[in-house]
Amino acid sequence: MTKYIIIGAIVLVVLFVVVYIKMTIDEKKGANSEEKQQIKNIVKKVVPNGESYTAAYGTREELTLGGGGRTVTTTTKYWYYAVAFKPGDLYLVPLSFEGGDISYGEAVRIGKEDLGMAEAKNGLLTLFDKNQKELFTLFVVASNTKDDKYHPVNIQQKEEAEAFAQFAQALMQEVNTANGITDIKAAKKAARKE
């Protein structure tokens, strides 16, 4: 029995080392990656005065639970964006990945005047319409590594993620103050009752 515990522990240590090495290599690749530069170029190309915005890579995930009886199924959908932001202004440019190439769609502007509420925390920005119905949650995180088909890029963006967190906090305060929101939880609860 002890022999199997030791073998199991060795396998776990080796697995941890392999995963750690892969993550470290991916992080180094992402620091000044071609993908990161492509995001910046896309923002400059499709966002009006794009060079005046901070450009970052962002994602959106939606988890859906379904099924009935004893079977529960989960479905996760992923969306990818080039995110362009500066005080009071946000653009999202939809991205798609095919065979290593990044394709992009039209830039969509989301102005503070279009929003009814915002919630910001830990690299997440959740935006709500004027009726406090959730529009979506956007993630802009410092480390993005090419793990699988759902995580298709190596982009390290510590400075951009920190700038986005500050932007999101400021946007939340502006939007919520303009719309008389003093308690986000209470506003969400009231919206669900309607």
Sequence and secondary structure as in RCSB ss.txt:
>XXXX:A:sequence
MTKYIIIGAIVLVVLFVVVYIKMTIDEKKGANSEEKQQIKNIVKKVVPNGESYTAAYGTREELTLGGGGRTVTTT
TKYWYYAVAFKPGDLYLVPLSFEGGDISYGEAVRIGKEDLGMAEAKNGLLTLFDKNQKELFTLFVVASNTKDDKY
HPVNIQQKEEAEAFAQFAQALMQEVNTANGITDIKAAKKAARKE
>XXXX:A:secstr
 HHHHHHHHHHHHHHHHHHHHHHHHHHHHHHT HHHHHHHHHHHHHSTTGGGSEEEEEEEEEEEEE  TT  EEE
EEEEEEEEEEETTEEEEEEEEEETTEEEE   EEEEGGG SEEEEETTEEEEE TTS EEEEEE  SEE   BTT
B   EE HHHHHHHHHHHHHHHHHHHHHTT S HHHHHHHHHH 
